[in-house]
Amino acid sequence: MPKYISNELCLLIRERAYSKGTLSSLEQDESQSLAYIAQQRQILRNLRKQKKALLARISTLDAEITKQLPIDPEDIRSIRRKPRSGSKHGAIVRTIVRILVSSTEPVRTPDIVLVLVDELGWPYSTREEREVARKKVVQPLAVCQTANSPDEDDGNSLKAFDIERQAQLFSIHPKTGWASSYQFDREGGTISVVLDGVGTFRYNLNGELLDGSEFEQAKLRSDRYEVALMAAEDILKQSDVTEQLAYAALEAGKRACSPDTKCDTSWKAIGFKVQGMAHEFLRNEDDALGAYDEALKLNPKIGVKRKADSLRKKLGAKK
């Protein structure tokens, strides 16, 4: 053992001490990482269980949907992860509408604010907080739309309210169906409904659809083939269908049956049926028969066999 520590030895001892300290730190990090990995593995197992349960539920939903509607469930657009809630996503309007509908007498704005403060947990102790709450309530117009209900008169109804006057403007069964969102133009006196994949269409404050013809045309041009085909079939069944609308319906049917369109067999059958109806209206009888035959190949119960037989007999007589 040397009687003194040289500079070289001092450096070696110092490096060893630091190395030992670094090793201890690494071992601690390793231990924490292993615990984290174990935790993440458990999270992963839980996620896989949830995924399995969701896939099973989706299969059940797909079976129920396809029983009632000839649609490829994969064409149903995914929306948010789960329904949003809270004051930023409609709770304010829903509560205001509920208060106005349920009350037989005019309701004061401060009373509406107090209900919202109680139900939504808004802060309301300071003057600034009270002013913020009031501004959230004092909006000029509001709408609510109810879902379909075959047993209720108020199913699929669109109701509009003037919040300032505390009055209902209208309650209608909208021709435009279910909207994804709404736009308000108080000065222009319109409420617009926004339909995904179709467009935006205006109602006046009496509930009259101002863009009726534009709505029909937009449905026919929609990239959502199920919307376009249903609109085309409805139009071709009307007594006042025009040649222009018939050509538009024909194009909708052709788009749905295009090889580039991801359309399941049941909807392609409807696409050929629509083509046949349009060709028959336009007096293209050979093309109409060909389209009806294609529809019957895909779905023998599509409902055009009599039309096809009648056309076949008619064309055979001409020969």
N, C-alpha and C positions, 0 to 999 in steps of 0.2 A: 504494500500500500504506500503510494508516494506521500511524502510529508506535505506537499503543497499541490494545488490544483492548477494545472497549466491552462492557458487560454484555449488550447485545442480541446482539452478535456471538458472545460466549461461549456464550450459550444456544443459538444456532443451531448452532455447532460441536458442542456437547454433544449436541443432539438428533440431529445427523447421525451422530455416532459410535455412539449407541445404536441408531439405525435400521439402520446398517450391521451392527452386531452381531446385531440381530434378524433381518435378512435372511440372514446367514450361518447362523444357527440354523435358520431356516425351510428353507433350501436343504438343510441336512443332514437335517432331518426328511423333506423331500420325497424325497431320495435313499433314505433308509431305507424310506419308504413304497412307493416304486417297487420296491425289492428285495423287500419283503414281499408286494406284489401279485403279482410274478412268482412268488414261492414259493407263494402261495395258488392261483394259476392252475395251477401244476404239481400241487398237491395235488388241485385240482378235477378235473383231467384224470385223475389216478390213481383218484379216487373214481368217476368216470364209467365208467372201464374195469372197476373192480370191480363196479359196479352192473350193467353189461352182462353180465358173466360170471355174476353171481348170477341175473339174470333168465333167462338161457339154462339154467342149472342147475335153477332152479325149474320151468321148462317141462318139462324132462326128467323131474324127479321127479313132477310132476303126471301126466304120461302114464303113468308106471310105476304110480302109486298107483291111478289110475282103471281100469287094466287089472284090478287085483285086487279093488277095492272100489268099489261105486257111490256115490261121495261127491263133493261139490263141494270141490275142494282149497282154495277160498277160505274154507271154513268151518273149516279147520285153524287153530287159534289160534297167533298168533305168540308165541314165548317169548323168552328173553333173546338178546342179540346173538350170543353164542357160548357154548358150554358152559363153566360156571364150574369152576374147579378150586382146589385148596388145602385147607388144614386146616379152613376154615370151611364147606366145602360137601361134606362126606361122606368126605373122604380118611381121616379118623381112624377112622370106623366101618368103612369098607371094609378098612382095614389090620388093625384088630382082628379083624374077622370072618375075614379070610384067615388070620391067625395061628392062631385057634382052630380053624378047619376043617382046616387042614393038619397040626396037631399031634395026635399020638396020646396025648400025656401032658398033664396040667394045666400051664398056662403061668402063671408068676408075673407079677404086675402090674409089678414093676420091669423084667422082661425085655421086656414089651410096650412100656413107656415108652421103653426104650433103642432098640428097633426104630423107634418113631415119631420119636424124636429124630434118628436116623440118616437115615430116609427123608424126613422132612418138614423137616429142618433147624431144629428147635426149639433155642432157646438153653438151655443146661443146665449152665452153669458155677457159678452162685451157688445158695445155698440157696433163695432165692425163686423162681428159674427152675425148679429141680427140683420145687418144690411145685406151681407152675403146671402143669407137664407132667403130674404125677401126677393132678391134679384133672381134667385134660382126658380122662384115660383112665378114671378110676373113675366110670363112669356105670352105673346099675343095669340098664338094658335097651338092646338094640340090635336092629335088623332089617336084613335085606338082601333085595332082591327081584331075581330074575334075569329077563332078557328072554325072549321067546318063542323056542323052538328046537325045530322039529319032529323033529329027530334025536337030541335029548338028553332024558333023564329029568328033569334038573334045570331044564329050561326053564320059565319062568313059575312059579317057586316062591318062596314067601315063607318066610324062615327067621327065627326069633327067638332071641335069646341073652340069658342072664343073665350079665352081665359079671362081677359080683362072685363068683358061684359057678363061673364059667368053664364054663357048660353050655349046650347047645342046648336050647331049650324045645320048639320044634316046627319042622317043615318040611312045608309044605302047598302045594297048587296052589289059590290063593285064588279063591273064587267071585266076589270083587269085582274081579278083574282088576288092572290096573296102577294103583298109587296115586300121587298127586302129592306127598303128604307123609304123615307118621305122627305120632300123639300117644300118649304113654305115661302110664298111670295105675298105678303100682306098687301103691299101696294098694288100689285097686279091682281089681287083677289083670287089666287089659285093655290091649290094644294096638289103637288105632283107626287105620283107613286113611281118608285124606281124598281124595275123588274130585271133581275139578273139575266143577262143573255138576250134581252128583248129591247129594253129602252126605258125612257122616262116619259110619263104621260100625265096631262093636267086635268084636274077637276076644278070647276068653279066652286064658290062657297055655298052653292045650292045643291052640290053633289052631282052636277051634270058633267059627263065626260066630254071634254072639249076636243080631245085628240082621238076620237073614235076611229076614223078611217086610217089615221097613222098607226094606231094600235093594231088593227087588223093586218096592215101591210108589214109592220115590224114582226109580228108573229110568224108570218109566212117566210120572212127573210132570216129568221133566227137561226143561229148555229146549233141551237138545241133542237135536234131533229124531232123529239117527242112533242115539243111546243108547236113546231112548224106543221107536223102531220095532223095533229088534232085540230089546228086552226084551218088547215086546208080542207079536211073532211067536213068540218062544220060549214065552211063557206060553200062548198059544192052541193051541200044539201039544201041551201037556201033557194027560194024561188026567184029572187032578184039577182042572182049571180051574174056578173058581167064577163065578157070575153077576157078582159084584162086580168080579172081575179082568177079566172080559170087557168090562164097561162102561168100566173104566179103560183097557183096551187100545184100545177104540173111540175114546175121547177122544184118546189119543195119535195114532191114525191121522188123526183130524180135524184136530188141531193141525198136523201135518206138511203137510197138503194145504190149509191155510188160505191165502188170497191174501196175508196179511200175513207168512207164513213164507218166508224166503229158502231155498228147498229146491229142489234140481235135479230134473230129470225122473225120473231113476232112483229117487230116494228117494220122490218123490211116488207113483210106481207102487207101491212097497212100502207107502206109507201107505194107498192105496186097497185093496191086497191085505189089509192088516191090518183095515181096516174091514169088508171082505167076510167075513173069517174070524170077526170078532166078531159081525156081524149074523147069520151062519149059525148060530153057537152059540146066539144069543139067539132063533132061529127067526124073524128078520125076513128072510124069504127074498127078497122083492122088493128090499129095500135091499141085501141081500148080492149079488144078481145085478147091480144097478146099479153097485156098488163094484167088482166083478170086471171088468165091462165097461170101466170107466174105467181100471183098472189095465192091461188088455190094450191099450187105445188108446195108452197111454204106453210100454208095453214088452210086445210080443206074446210074449216068452219069459219072462214073469214067473212062469209055472207054475200058473196058475189056469184055463186054458182048459177042462179037463175039469170042474172044479167049476162053471164058468159054464154049460157045455153041459148038465150034469146038472140044475142048477137051472132052466134055461130049459125043459127037457123036463118037469120036474116041475110047474112052474107052468103050462105049456101044457096038461098033462093035467087040471089042476084046472078050467081054463076049459071 
